[in-house]
Amino acid sequence: MKLTVKLGDDVILPCVAQGHPLPTYSWYRENREDRTNLRALDLSNPRYKILVEKAGLLKISNIRLEDEGKYLCWINNTLERIQYR
């Protein structure tokens, strides 16, 4: 999915799965210099927030130029792991 967002706007990235046991979600972003290097998002940063923990929606507030890139969501439960780009 490709999104175009204006600087200063907010964006919500979807990552939804169902499963039993309930899945957990982790968000990563590709390093712009090295497309194979993933970096975990720092969810302690108030600009990044998982809106619905059981649904994995990621809200990025006040978009900046440095937010540009590919984001990856890892969905995991004790039985299976899935990635969503």
Buried (B, 14 or more C-beta within 10 A) or exposed (E): EEEEEEEEEEBEBEBBBEEEEEBBBBBBBBEEEEEEEBEEBEEEEEBBBBEEEEBBBBBBBEBEEEBEEEBBBBBBBEEEEEEBE
